[in-house]
Amino acid sequence: MTKYACVRTDNMSGTIEGKDLVSLMYDGDIENGNVLAIGAFIEGERELRTGTVPQKNTPLRDLALVATPEVIKRKDYYGLSEFINEKGTPIRGYRLTPKDYFSVTKEAFDEGASAQLKVGGVVEVKEGSTKLNAVASATEETTTIGKIVRVEGDWYVVEVADCQ
């Protein structure tokens, strides 16, 4: 069984403010807890936009945290870590708003980030990837998403940074 990232939208403004939600279509499978760059509206769609792999300097206001409700109709589904957003299905994204909080499991981070998965770790965009990156201090010319402010068992709580 493959274990995918899990996400909690602890205190995201999109849980109350509809303007901070975005519907995206991504050209591949993607895990909850990853980030996408918010693109243009898809031709003929009223709300559905393209979601693309962010560049390292994609502005925070143009990023969305992937957090689709884990609804599966298969009987062989047993847990949140088995859920993935499949290619060709709409994805729910939460716009990253300063001072919001979200939590993700370690699977949402790039493999090289494990040393910084602790309180105070800086969460950034990972160039060429939808995975989050964690570093000791902010990297120049890379968009900072926020900081890890708590570790709750398997969950890393991230406070979204002020806009850059």
N, CA, C and O of each residue as an XYZ file, in Angstrom:
656
protein
N       0.835     -1.182      0.000
C       0.000      0.000      0.000
C       0.881      1.247      0.000
O       1.779      1.384      0.831
N       0.620      2.137     -0.921
C       1.328      3.408     -0.976
C       0.723      4.338      0.047
O      -0.498      4.402      0.193
N       1.575      5.062      0.760
C       1.085      6.037      1.728
C       1.270      7.425      1.140
O       2.383      7.839      0.817
N       0.155      8.139      1.008
C       0.168      9.490      0.463
C       0.081     10.515      1.587
O      -0.263     10.181      2.720
N       0.393     11.757      1.264
C       0.311     12.847      2.225
C      -1.134     13.094      2.638
O      -2.070     12.891      1.864
N      -1.286     13.536      3.873
C      -2.592     13.934      4.406
C      -2.507     15.407      4.784
O      -1.428     15.924      5.076
N      -3.655     16.073      4.775
C      -3.698     17.502      5.059
C      -4.863     17.802      5.995
O      -5.913     17.162      5.942
N      -4.643     18.802      6.857
C      -5.722     19.367      7.680
C      -5.754     20.864      7.392
O      -4.716     21.525      7.359
N      -6.944     21.379      7.189
C      -7.094     22.822      6.953
C      -7.470     23.480      8.272
O      -8.545     24.066      8.401
N      -6.574     23.378      9.249
C      -6.821     23.780     10.632
C      -7.483     25.138     10.776
O      -8.539     25.265     11.396
N      -6.860     26.138     10.206
C      -7.377     27.499     10.335
C      -7.110     28.236      9.025
O      -6.441     29.269      8.994
N      -7.651     27.673      7.947
C      -7.498     28.278      6.626
C      -8.723     29.148      6.368
O      -9.848     28.738      6.654
N      -8.512     30.323      5.840
C      -9.644     31.222      5.597
C     -10.638     30.618      4.615
O     -11.819     30.963      4.650
N     -10.187     29.723      3.738
C     -11.079     29.088      2.778
C     -12.127     28.187      3.402
O     -13.090     27.807      2.737
N     -11.955     27.837      4.678
C     -12.982     27.022      5.336
C     -14.252     27.830      5.585
O     -15.323     27.261      5.797
N     -14.132     29.165      5.560
C     -15.292     30.045      5.774
C     -15.512     30.975      4.588
O     -16.649     31.205      4.176
N     -14.433     31.505      4.045
C     -14.498     32.471      2.952
C     -14.362     31.766      1.604
O     -13.282     31.288      1.258
N     -15.434     31.702      0.858
C     -15.407     31.040     -0.437
C     -14.417     31.639     -1.417
O     -13.933     30.941     -2.307
N     -14.108     32.915     -1.270
C     -13.167     33.575     -2.176
C     -11.761     33.000     -2.052
O     -10.936     33.191     -2.946
N     -11.477     32.300     -0.959
C     -10.149     31.735     -0.755
C     -10.066     30.264     -1.152
O      -9.071     29.595     -0.875
N     -11.113     29.766     -1.800
C     -11.099     28.428     -2.392
C     -10.936     28.560     -3.893
O     -11.365     29.549     -4.488
N     -10.320     27.572     -4.499
C     -10.156     27.574     -5.947
C     -10.270     26.136     -6.433
O      -9.751     25.215     -5.802
N     -10.950     25.953     -7.555
C     -11.061     24.632     -8.179
C     -10.021     24.549     -9.278
O      -9.933     25.422    -10.140
N      -9.231     23.479     -9.233
C      -8.109     23.337    -10.152
C      -8.169     22.015    -10.900
O      -8.783     21.051    -10.442
N      -7.525     21.987    -12.051
C      -7.332     20.755    -12.817
C      -5.830     20.649    -13.064
O      -5.211     21.559    -13.617
N      -5.261     19.528    -12.647
C      -3.819     19.304    -12.777
C      -3.574     18.154    -13.736
O      -4.341     17.191    -13.772
N      -2.516     18.254    -14.504
C      -2.201     17.258    -15.524
C      -1.389     16.093    -14.940
O      -0.267     15.825    -15.371
N      -1.969     15.421    -13.968
C      -1.309     14.281    -13.329
C      -1.959     13.995    -11.996
O      -2.830     14.744    -11.552
N      -1.544     12.913    -11.350
C      -2.005     12.625     -9.997
C      -1.274     13.558     -9.038
O      -0.116     13.903     -9.275
N      -1.937     13.971     -7.955
C      -1.301     14.843     -6.965
C      -1.879     14.545     -5.589
O      -3.070     14.274     -5.440
N      -1.015     14.600     -4.597
C      -1.420     14.335     -3.222
C      -1.991     15.590     -2.569
O      -1.617     16.711     -2.916
N      -2.896     15.386     -1.627
C      -3.306     16.482     -0.760
C      -2.064     16.955     -0.007
O      -1.138     16.175      0.217
N      -2.044     18.226      0.383
C      -0.908     18.771      1.103
C       0.200     19.281      0.205
O       1.176     19.841      0.703
N       0.083     19.106     -1.104
C       1.037     19.662     -2.059
C       0.542     21.044     -2.463
O      -0.555     21.447     -2.075
N       1.339     21.773     -3.238
C       0.936     23.104     -3.694
C       0.964     23.170     -5.214
O       1.763     22.510     -5.878
N       0.066     23.988     -5.735
C       0.004     24.248     -7.172
C      -0.043     25.746     -7.410
O      -0.546     26.507     -6.583
N       0.487     26.154     -8.547
C       0.334     27.532     -8.996
C      -1.048     27.642     -9.641
O      -1.447     26.779    -10.424
N      -1.760     28.695     -9.311
C      -3.112     28.911     -9.834
C      -2.996     29.547    -11.210
O      -2.430     30.630    -11.363
N      -3.541     28.859    -12.213
C      -3.454     29.339    -13.583
C      -4.743     29.981    -14.067
O      -5.593     30.389    -13.275
N      -4.866     30.060    -15.353
C      -6.010     30.695    -16.007
C      -7.233     29.776    -15.962
O      -7.127     28.576    -15.711
N      -8.385     30.376    -16.212
C      -9.616     29.598    -16.318
C      -9.515     28.665    -17.514
O      -8.949     29.025    -18.547
N     -10.060     27.477    -17.371
C     -10.097     26.517    -18.463
C     -11.216     26.934    -19.414
O     -12.308     27.297    -18.975
N     -10.947     26.883    -20.701
C     -11.919     27.285    -21.715
C     -13.249     26.582    -21.494
O     -13.305     25.357    -21.381
N     -14.317     27.368    -21.434
C     -15.659     26.825    -21.275
C     -16.063     26.533    -19.836
O     -17.190     26.106    -19.588
N     -15.161     26.757    -18.888
C     -15.454     26.512    -17.473
C     -15.649     27.831    -16.746
O     -14.967     28.817    -17.024
N     -16.587     27.836    -15.816
C     -16.876     29.060    -15.072
C     -15.971     29.226    -13.847
O     -15.617     30.349    -13.488
N     -15.595     28.114    -13.206
C     -14.798     28.192    -11.987
C     -13.506     27.392    -12.029
O     -12.621     27.624    -11.205
N     -13.374     26.476    -12.946
C     -12.232     25.566    -12.980
C     -11.029     26.211    -13.666
O     -11.125     26.699    -14.792
N      -9.897     26.204    -12.965
C      -8.662     26.795    -13.466
C      -7.605     25.707    -13.634
O      -7.731     24.606    -13.099
N      -6.580     26.036    -14.375
C      -5.453     25.110    -14.474
C      -4.600     25.243    -13.214
O      -4.463     26.325    -12.643
N      -4.047     24.138    -12.808
C      -3.078     24.106    -11.718
C      -1.778     23.591    -12.285
O      -1.762     22.566    -12.967
N      -0.680     24.286    -12.013
C       0.605     23.891    -12.568
C       1.651     23.788    -11.461
O       1.459     24.283    -10.350
N       2.750     23.140    -11.791
C       3.878     23.050    -10.866
C       4.409     24.462    -10.643
O       4.718     25.162    -11.608
N       4.519     24.892     -9.382
C       4.994     26.260     -9.141
C       6.486     26.404     -9.426
O       7.253     25.447     -9.313
N       6.874     27.608     -9.795
C       8.283     27.957     -9.897
C       8.742     28.388     -8.507
O       7.909     28.703     -7.657
N      10.033     28.408     -8.264
C      10.522     28.723     -6.914
C      10.138     30.128     -6.456
O      10.097     30.390     -5.254
N       9.859     31.029     -7.386
C       9.508     32.399     -7.016
C       8.054     32.753     -7.337
O       7.716     33.932     -7.450
N       7.192     31.743     -7.486
C       5.767     32.015     -7.695
C       5.250     32.780     -6.479
O       5.437     32.321     -5.352
N       4.613     33.922     -6.671
C       4.123     34.698     -5.525
C       3.157     33.880     -4.662
O       2.380     33.073     -5.171
N       3.222     34.102     -3.370
C       2.372     33.392     -2.413
C       0.900     33.503     -2.797
O       0.158     32.527     -2.683
N       0.472     34.670     -3.246
C      -0.934     34.892     -3.590
C      -1.379     34.049     -4.793
O      -2.577     33.900     -5.033
N      -0.425     33.500     -5.546
C      -0.737     32.684     -6.717
C      -0.593     31.185     -6.446
O      -0.593     30.382     -7.379
N      -0.472     30.808     -5.174
C      -0.327     29.404     -4.796
C      -1.568     28.900     -4.075
O      -2.259     29.654     -3.391
N      -1.838     27.612     -4.242
C      -2.961     26.986     -3.537
C      -2.489     25.679     -2.914
O      -1.744     24.914     -3.527
N      -2.933     25.442     -1.692
C      -2.697     24.181     -0.996
C      -3.756     23.196     -1.464
O      -4.951     23.479     -1.379
N      -3.326     22.047     -1.956
C      -4.259     21.020     -2.424
C      -4.879     20.344     -1.200
O      -4.167     19.799     -0.357
N      -6.205     20.383     -1.111
C      -6.908     19.802      0.038
C      -8.315     19.373     -0.384
O      -9.311     19.941      0.066
N      -8.377     18.388     -1.233
C      -9.656     17.864     -1.707
C     -10.253     16.952     -0.634
O      -9.523     16.156     -0.044
N     -11.550     17.041     -0.367
C     -12.153     16.106      0.587
C     -11.924     14.659      0.142
O     -12.093     14.329     -1.032
N     -11.546     13.818      1.075
C     -11.190     12.427      0.778
C     -12.444     11.559      0.696
O     -12.791     10.850      1.640
N     -13.101     11.630     -0.434
C     -14.323     10.849     -0.649
C     -14.000      9.774     -1.687
O     -13.675     10.082     -2.834
N     -14.092      8.533     -1.276
C     -13.801      7.403     -2.146
C     -15.002      6.471     -2.116
O     -15.559      6.205     -1.051
N     -15.394      5.984     -3.262
C     -16.558      5.100     -3.331
C     -16.169      3.632     -3.418
O     -17.040      2.766     -3.502
N     -14.866      3.342     -3.399
C     -14.415      1.951     -3.454
C     -14.498      1.316     -2.063
O     -14.297      2.000     -1.060
N     -14.785      0.050     -2.000
C     -14.877     -0.638     -0.714
C     -13.518     -1.052     -0.174
O     -13.410     -1.428      0.993
N     -12.479     -0.991     -0.999
C     -11.148     -1.375     -0.538
C     -10.344     -0.190      0.001
O      -9.128     -0.288      0.162
N     -11.006      0.907      0.276
C     -10.377      2.118      0.797
C     -10.495      2.119      2.317
O     -11.587      1.964      2.864
N      -9.354      2.296      2.997
C      -9.379      2.170      4.452
C      -8.877      3.380      5.224
O      -9.061      3.428      6.441
N      -8.261      4.346      4.590
C      -7.746      5.463      5.365
C      -7.374      6.670      4.525
O      -7.268      6.587      3.302
N      -7.176      7.800      5.207
C      -6.852      9.056      4.537
C      -5.557      8.961      3.735
O      -5.438      9.582      2.679
N      -4.593      8.195      4.224
C      -3.293      8.120      3.554
C      -3.336      7.307      2.261
O      -2.315      7.168      1.587
N      -4.488      6.776      1.913
C      -4.646      6.049      0.659
C      -5.283      6.911     -0.433
O      -5.495      6.445     -1.552
N      -5.587      8.171     -0.103
C      -6.280      9.059     -1.043
C      -5.284      9.838     -1.892
O      -4.297     10.373     -1.387
N      -5.563      9.893     -3.194
C      -4.790     10.743     -4.106
C      -5.768     11.393     -5.091
O      -6.763     10.785     -5.486
N      -5.475     12.617     -5.474
C      -6.261     13.312     -6.495
C      -5.805     12.783     -7.841
O      -4.665     13.005     -8.251
N      -6.691     12.088     -8.523
C      -6.325     11.471     -9.786
C      -6.407     12.468    -10.938
O      -7.228     13.385    -10.942
N      -5.527     12.255    -11.911
C      -5.503     13.093    -13.106
C      -6.900     13.150    -13.724
O      -7.592     12.137    -13.819
N      -7.298     14.345    -14.139
C      -8.583     14.502    -14.808
C      -9.754     14.754    -13.885
O     -10.886     14.894    -14.350
N      -9.506     14.817    -12.567
C     -10.586     15.121    -11.634
C     -10.347     16.501    -11.021
O      -9.201     16.860    -10.750
N     -11.402     17.276    -10.799
C     -11.227     18.587    -10.183
C     -10.629     18.463     -8.780
O     -10.916     17.517     -8.047
N      -9.805     19.423     -8.432
C      -9.091     19.458     -7.160
C      -9.537     20.698     -6.392
O      -9.722     21.766     -6.976
N      -9.709     20.548     -5.081
C      -9.982     21.733     -4.250
C      -8.656     22.303     -3.778
O      -7.798     21.586     -3.263
N      -8.508     23.605     -3.963
C      -7.310     24.289     -3.487
C      -7.687     25.407     -2.533
O      -8.715     26.063     -2.701
N      -6.852     25.617     -1.537
C      -7.014     26.713     -0.589
C      -5.927     27.743     -0.891
O      -4.735     27.440     -0.832
N      -6.354     28.956     -1.214
C      -5.370     30.018     -1.441
C      -4.592     30.226     -0.142
O      -5.167     30.231      0.946
N      -3.283     30.395     -0.275
C      -2.439     30.586      0.908
C      -2.531     32.038      1.350
O      -2.038     32.943      0.677
N      -3.169     32.237      2.485
C      -3.442     33.560      3.020
C      -2.597     33.784      4.272
O      -2.574     32.920      5.149
N      -1.902     34.918      4.379
C      -1.063     35.164      5.551
C      -1.804     34.933      6.867
O      -2.964     35.311      7.032
N      -1.094     34.303      7.785
C      -1.543     33.988      9.149
C      -2.516     32.810      9.215
O      -3.005     32.485     10.297
N      -2.809     32.163      8.082
C      -3.568     30.913      8.115
C      -2.676     29.810      8.674
O      -1.452     29.939      8.696
N      -3.300     28.725      9.125
C      -2.581     27.544      9.587
C      -3.109     26.331      8.842
O      -4.312     26.202      8.612
N      -2.193     25.440      8.467
C      -2.579     24.141      7.939
C      -1.593     23.117      8.468
O      -0.508     23.469      8.930
N      -1.970     21.856      8.400
C      -1.096     20.784      8.858
C      -0.987     19.732      7.774
O      -1.952     19.448      7.065
N       0.200     19.158      7.655
C       0.444     18.102      6.680
C       1.320     17.025      7.321
O       2.020     17.268      8.305
N       1.260     15.838      6.738
C       2.146     14.765      7.167
C       3.448     14.849      6.370
O       3.525     15.575      5.379
N       4.458     14.116      6.798
C       5.791     14.218      6.179
C       5.789     13.894      4.696
O       6.674     14.351      3.972
N       4.828     13.126      4.226
C       4.766     12.765      2.812
C       4.517     13.976      1.908
O       4.754     13.899      0.703
N       4.045     15.088      2.469
C       3.814     16.305      1.682
C       5.118     17.037      1.377
O       5.151     17.923      0.523
N       6.185     16.667      2.073
C       7.479     17.341      1.906
C       8.393     16.569      0.975
O       8.294     15.348      0.851
N       9.282     17.295      0.325
C      10.325     16.699     -0.493
C      11.192     15.795      0.393
O      11.405     16.094      1.568
N      11.683     14.709     -0.163
C      12.491     13.757      0.602
C      13.704     14.406      1.263
O      14.091     13.996      2.358
N      14.304     15.391      0.639
C      15.485     16.048      1.194
C      15.203     17.003      2.331
O      16.136     17.576      2.893
N      13.949     17.192      2.686
C      13.565     18.174      3.698
C      13.513     17.609      5.106
O      13.287     18.364      6.051
N      13.713     16.314      5.282
C      13.450     15.670      6.574
C      14.251     16.257      7.730
O      13.756     16.264      8.857
N      15.467     16.751      7.500
C      16.279     17.302      8.583
C      15.676     18.565      9.180
O      15.959     18.894     10.332
N      14.849     19.279      8.418
C      14.271     20.543      8.895
C      12.804     20.416      9.294
O      12.132     21.425      9.507
N      12.309     19.202      9.397
C      10.911     19.006      9.808
C      10.825     19.098     11.322
O      10.676     18.100     12.026
N      10.922     20.331     11.794
C      10.874     20.618     13.227
C      10.382     22.047     13.410
O      10.343     22.831     12.463
N      10.013     22.366     14.628
C       9.550     23.721     14.918
C      10.635     24.709     14.507
O      11.805     24.540     14.851
N      10.241     25.730     13.775
C      11.162     26.746     13.277
C      11.613     26.511     11.855
O      12.180     27.412     11.237
N      11.377     25.316     11.311
C      11.735     25.045      9.925
C      10.934     25.946      8.990
O       9.739     26.155      9.195
N      11.594     26.477      7.965
C      10.951     27.357      6.995
C      10.414     26.493      5.856
O      11.141     25.672      5.297
N       9.147     26.681      5.516
C       8.506     25.918      4.450
C       8.490     26.785      3.200
O       8.009     27.918      3.216
N       9.027     26.229      2.112
C       9.153     26.966      0.860
C       8.595     26.162     -0.304
O       8.271     24.980     -0.184
N       8.497     26.850     -1.433
C       8.193     26.189     -2.699
C       9.431     25.403     -3.102
O      10.554     25.875     -2.928
N       9.232     24.225     -3.631
C      10.333     23.403     -4.150
C      10.337     23.551     -5.659
O       9.357     23.211     -6.321
N      11.431     24.056     -6.208
C      11.537     24.281     -7.652
C      11.235     23.002     -8.422
O      11.831     21.955     -8.169
N      10.293     23.103     -9.375
C       9.978     21.972    -10.234
C       9.203     20.856     -9.571
O       9.164     19.742    -10.093
N       8.582     21.128     -8.428
C       7.854     20.094     -7.698
C       6.622     20.678     -7.032
O       6.579     21.866     -6.710
N       5.627     19.840     -6.830
C       4.443     20.262     -6.081
C       4.627     20.004     -4.590
O       3.824     20.457     -3.774
N       5.683     19.277     -4.234
C       5.974     18.982     -2.824
C       6.464     20.241     -2.124
O       7.015     21.141     -2.757
N       6.260     20.294     -0.814
C       6.784     21.376      0.001
C       8.255     21.122      0.290
O       8.705     19.976      0.261
N       8.996     22.169      0.563
C      10.387     22.036      0.964
C      10.533     22.667      2.341
O       9.891     23.678      2.626
N      11.361     22.090      3.192
C      11.641     22.654      4.515
C      13.137     22.900      4.614
O      13.944     22.015      4.328
N      13.498     24.111      5.022
C      14.899     24.512      5.136
C      15.101     25.220      6.478
O      14.135     25.605      7.137
N      16.370     25.388      6.875
C      16.669     26.036      8.152
C      16.350     27.524      8.131
O      15.846     28.069      9.113
N      16.644     28.185      7.003
C      16.328     29.608      6.872
C      15.902     29.877      5.432
O      16.235     29.125      4.516
N      15.170     30.949      5.256
C      14.601     31.269      3.946
C      15.685     31.360      2.877
O      16.747     31.945      3.094
N      15.400     30.776      1.733
C      16.316     30.786      0.605
C      16.017     32.006     -0.264
O      14.860     32.292     -0.573
N      17.064     32.716     -0.650
C      16.903     33.910     -1.464
C      16.225     33.567     -2.786
O      16.534     32.543     -3.396
N      15.323     34.401     -3.220
C      14.586     34.276     -4.476
C      13.656     33.060     -4.530
O      13.231     32.649     -5.609
N      13.348     32.493     -3.381
C      12.396     31.383     -3.306
C      11.231     31.816     -2.438
O      11.431     32.430     -1.389
N      10.028     31.506     -2.859
C       8.842     31.912     -2.115
C       8.731     31.133     -0.810
O       8.719     29.902     -0.802
N       8.649     31.872      0.286
C       8.423     31.269      1.596
C       6.929     31.087      1.776
O       6.160     32.038      1.635
N       6.518     29.867      2.087
C       5.111     29.587      2.361
C       4.809     29.881      3.821
O       3.755     30.434      4.136
N       5.711     29.521      4.707
C       5.499     29.774      6.129
C       6.536     29.080      6.975
O       7.619     28.737      6.499
N       6.193     28.873      8.253
C       7.084     28.211      9.205
C       6.340     27.100      9.916
O       5.131     27.172     10.139
N       7.093     26.072     10.265
C       6.536     25.010     11.104
C       6.482     25.554     12.522
O       7.515     25.904     13.094
N       5.289     25.630     13.091
C       5.126     26.208     14.427
C       4.819     25.158     15.495
O       4.937     25.429     16.690
N       4.429     23.970     15.063
C       4.159     22.878     16.005
C       4.355     21.559     15.292
O       4.212     21.458     14.074
N       4.686     20.556     16.076
C       4.693     19.187     15.590
C       3.757     18.423     16.510
O       3.977     18.350     17.719
N       2.705     17.854     15.922
C       1.682     17.126     16.688
C       1.662     15.682     16.198
O       0.894     15.336     15.300
N       2.502     14.849     16.784
C       2.590     13.467     16.325
C       3.123     13.426     14.905
O       4.251     13.850     14.654
N       2.321     12.917     13.969
C       2.718     12.823     12.558
C       2.441     14.098     11.773
O       2.735     14.158     10.579
N       1.883     15.114     12.416
C       1.453     16.333     11.725
C       2.426     17.482     11.961
O       2.906     17.697     13.074
N       2.706     18.223     10.869
C       3.531     19.422     10.925
C       2.611     20.607     10.682
O       2.037     20.751      9.603
N       2.474     21.463     11.706
C       1.579     22.613     11.635
C       2.357     23.792     11.069
O       3.399     24.174     11.603
N       1.844     24.366      9.983
C       2.514     25.455      9.275
C       1.676     26.723      9.386
O       0.481     26.716      9.093
N       2.315     27.810      9.811
C       1.667     29.119      9.778
C       2.113     29.799      8.490
O       3.310     29.930      8.231
N       1.151     30.228      7.686
C       1.447     30.877      6.410
C       2.076     32.251      6.674
O       1.621     33.008      7.531
N       3.125     32.546      5.918
C       3.884     33.789      6.067
C       3.110     34.986      5.545
O       2.130     34.846      4.813
N       3.571     36.168      5.938
C       3.052     37.392      5.341
C       3.442     37.412      3.876
O       4.469     36.845      3.503
N       2.629     38.063      3.029
C       2.922     38.128      1.590
C       4.268     38.766      1.341
O       4.715     39.649      2.072
N       4.906     38.284      0.273
C       6.224     38.806     -0.074
C       6.090     39.776     -1.213
O       7.087     40.338     -1.666
